[in-house]
Amino acid sequence: MRFRDGTRVTEAVRREAGAVARAARAAGAGPGRERDLVVQSLKAAGAALLAWLVADRWLGDPMALMAPWVALVLVQATVYGSLRQAAQQWSAICAGTLLASGAQAVTGDTLGALALSLPALMLLANWPRFGDQGVYAATTAVFTLASGAVSASAVGHRVGQAALGAVIGVAVNALVLPPVHLRDVRENLVALARETGEALDAVAGGLREGEWDAATAARWSQASARLERRREGLRSARGWSRESLRLTSGPLRALHRIPLDVPPESEDGRWGRITGHVAALTRTLAVAADGDRTPAPPEAAALRTYARLLELLGHTCRAEAERLRGAATDRREKPTEPTELEELRHHLHDSLRDHAARGAAHTAVLGTLLLQAENLWAELLPAAREADRGPR
């Protein structure tokens, strides 16, 4: 047992070391999430050092600890976030300092002051206006009482140093390579388009074989659920991008060398509708695979035709992913021509009429599948053709 425990620990350490090595290589290779993390970490450290120099060396303040502490934690992921949290944290520090000093004056004892101030400050920390900075009220109170500096002069120094650190932290974040989170929007949108194509390819491959069961349909449903999680990631990335563009001027953004021509938000809605159609398609197939349900799968010939239709739509999704990524026109996959899709559509409509003559149970599944394929076609093909023509 000890040997196995030691092996697991060794494997965990090896995995973590490998992850660190991969992140370091990615940071050195070029722009990306890892390099952004390195930049923000160095900026936070630089802001703390600058705040210490200003407070301790230039101003000679005995409470110089507060300035680097505040500056360090206020180099946030966005400039707007830094400014918002600066106001929240400074307010929390003021509340903690004043309440702790008042409690010390009333009780004349450190333990009594802690017992009097901490419950109220912890309740105050849950006030939504403080966001996630409310806990600094209580920690500042503990620091104030533990240091014994509760005079009016000490309170003024502490509050002033917190304000100095907030100004330095926000200024460093805004003026030195301001964080602009636009890359994640494009990456998530490209991944959503590519993974949608992969999901359609997986369904097409299964239908081409002519047989599938509940386990196969469950795998298709899981792929559809992963698309929904990718949509959530895209939604989050779009929110970060909007926030990162607030309070950052054009010249400062240019320093970060991130292309600002991100895909418009209308693309988010379009791909949301596309993934919704894929989800409906996989649900229909799951129902058809359930032997306890009335709807029956279509015939093998119709399924093969439908599989080819999905394969072409998946190809179009991958071409759209290349377009969204910004790949050169001569290097990316060409969108699907509608001619073959039209032929497949006519074949499927003929099959639907044949199935209708045999009863509603056979018609329901094929009709629903055909409807979802046409919905996908309506969303994918017009945009793909327009992007392929491009400006003249």
Secondary structure, DSSP 8 states (H G I E B T S, - for coil): -HHHHHHHHHHHHHHHHHHHHHHHHHHHHSSSHHHHHHHHHHHHHHHHHHHHIIIIIIS--TTTTHHHHHHHHT--SSHHHHHHHHHHHHHHHHHHHHHHHHHHHHH-SHHHHHHHHHHHHHHHHT-GGGGGGTHHHHHHHHHHHHHT--SHHHHHHHHHHHHHHHHHHHHHHHHSS-----HHHHHHHHHHHHHHHHHHHHHHHHHHHT---HHHHHHHHHHHHHHHHHHHHHHHHHHHHHHHTTT--HHHHHHHT-------HHHHHHHHHHHHHHHHHHHHHHHHH-TTSS-----HHHHHHHHHHHHHHHHHHHHHHHHHHT--TTTS-----HHHHHHHHHHHHHHHHHHHTT-HHHHHHHHHHHHHHHHHHHHHHHHHHHHHH---
